[in-house]
Amino acid sequence: MSPEPREGYGNLLVTRHAGESIIIGEKGDIIVSFLGFDNDGKVRIGIAAPRHIRIEREEIVGKFSVDRTPKQG
């Protein structure tokens, strides 16, 4: 399954082994590392980025408005 491209965004689909990483950005200041699998078979990743870059899980972002308060409804 390939990730859905967003308009104006690049898209990359790669295979990684445990301990391997992907470097993002002109300065290489964002690092996404594949850590392995947990006991339930879920993928574990680590993300290192400068503090000014927001990192959120996609399913959480939709539950909060821009000011980070829960949406009503």
VMD Tcl script that draws the C-alpha trace (Angstrom):
set ca {
  {0.00 0.00 0.00}
  {1.46 3.34 -1.05}
  {0.82 6.50 0.99}
  {-1.63 8.91 -0.62}
  {0.29 11.86 -2.06}
  {-0.77 15.32 -0.92}
  {-0.73 18.15 -3.43}
  {2.59 19.96 -3.30}
  {4.26 17.21 -1.25}
  {6.88 14.66 -2.23}
  {6.26 10.97 -1.67}
  {8.73 8.18 -0.88}
  {8.06 4.52 -0.16}
  {11.07 2.48 0.99}
  {11.89 -0.73 2.82}
  {13.99 -0.43 5.99}
  {15.56 -2.93 8.34}
  {15.70 -2.47 12.12}
  {18.23 0.22 12.96}
  {18.04 1.90 9.55}
  {16.86 5.49 9.10}
  {15.53 8.01 6.60}
  {16.87 11.56 6.70}
  {14.52 14.41 5.75}
  {15.13 18.06 5.00}
  {17.73 20.25 3.35}
  {19.87 20.16 6.49}
  {19.09 16.55 7.33}
  {17.62 17.71 10.62}
  {14.71 15.24 10.67}
  {15.55 11.56 11.14}
  {12.97 8.77 11.01}
  {14.35 5.47 12.33}
  {12.80 2.02 12.08}
  {13.30 0.45 15.50}
  {11.67 -2.92 14.86}
  {8.40 -4.60 15.75}
  {6.71 -4.87 19.13}
  {5.18 -8.11 20.44}
  {1.87 -7.36 18.67}
  {3.59 -6.99 15.28}
  {3.21 -3.21 15.23}
  {6.03 -1.21 13.66}
  {8.09 0.91 16.07}
  {9.61 4.08 14.68}
  {11.53 6.92 16.25}
  {11.50 10.50 14.99}
  {14.18 13.05 15.83}
  {13.52 16.65 14.80}
  {14.19 20.18 16.02}
  {11.80 21.31 18.77}
  {10.08 23.88 16.51}
  {8.80 21.09 14.23}
  {5.48 19.65 15.34}
  {5.31 15.85 15.34}
  {1.86 14.31 15.86}
  {0.13 11.05 15.03}
  {-2.31 11.53 12.16}
  {-5.27 10.10 14.07}
  {-4.70 12.58 16.93}
  {-4.41 15.71 14.75}
  {-7.99 15.38 13.51}
  {-9.35 15.32 17.08}
  {-7.99 18.73 18.02}
  {-8.49 22.18 16.60}
  {-5.56 24.48 15.81}
  {-5.41 25.77 19.40}
  {-5.08 22.11 20.58}
  {-8.37 22.07 22.49}
  {-10.72 19.13 21.83}
  {-13.25 19.75 19.06}
  {-16.88 19.95 20.12}
  {-19.33 17.52 18.59}
}
mol new
graphics top color blue
foreach p $ca { graphics top sphere $p radius 0.5 }
foreach p [lrange $ca 0 end-1] q [lrange $ca 1 end] { graphics top cylinder $p $q radius 0.2 }
display resetview
